[in-house]
Amino acid sequence: MEKYPYLNEAVANVLKERREALAMSKRKLSELAMIERAYITGLENGKWNVTLNVFFFLSEALEIAPEKFIELVRNEIEQLKNERVHNQ
């Protein structure tokens, strides 16, 4: 299966931005979300795909509704697409 364009990068950007806005360390996020810190690092680096299960745990830990998280990711995807088009 092909990867959805810009999805991993968008999740990475939104995840890191939200975590930093809450002044939360990766270690603290991993504890709250019950996810290995290495997995969070992989997500923030755009290396790994986020599962729906992890997505909900992250939403709760980051104090954001899942639908708002999805909206932020969708907006980030559009922004990344536009940046790439303008940089070509």
N, C-alpha and C positions, 0 to 999 in steps of 0.2 A: 504494500500500500504506500502510496506517495504521501509525503508530508504536506500539510496545508501551508501555503507560503506565509512566511513571517510569523507563524504561530509561536514557535519556541522563543524567538527573539522578543516578541511582544509580551509573552508571559514573563520572561526574564526581566524585562524593563519594568513592568507593572509590579511584579513581586518585590524587586529590589527597592523601587521607589516607595512603595507602601511600607515596607519593613523599615527603611531609613526614616520615613516621616514619623513613624512611631518610636524612633530611637531604639529599635529592637535589634539585638545581635542575632546572628544566625543560630547561635547556640540556644538563645531564648526561644526563637521561633521554632526550632526543632523540638524543644521541650513542650511548648504549647500545642503544636500541631501533631505531636507524637510521630515525627518523621526524622530519619537520620539526617544529621547535619550535612553529610556528604551529598545526600540527595538534594537538599536545598541549594547547596553550592552548584551542583550540576544543573539545576533548574535556572538559577540566576546567571549561569554562564551560557544558557541556551543549548546545552548539550543533551539534556534529557527531556522526554515528553512528560507532561503532567497527566496523571490519571484522574478520572472523575472523583474517585475516593480521596485522593490527595488534595485535589482542588477544594473540596468541601472542608477538609481539615485546615487547609491554609486560610480559607475565607474566615472561618471561625477564629483562628489564632490572630489574624490580621484585623479582626473586628470590622469586617466588611461583608455585606450581604453577597451571596454567590452571584446573583443577577447583576449587581453593581460591578463585581470583579470581572464578569464576562463583558459587560459594557466597556470597562476600561481597556480590556484586552482587545476588543473589537476596534475601539478608537485608535489604539496604538498600532494595530495592523494597518489601518487606513493611513495613518501618519507615515509609517515605514514605507508603504507602497508609494505614496506621494513623494517622499524624499528620494526614493530610488529612481522614479520616473524623471524628476527634475535634475538628478545628478547624471543622467545618461547623455 
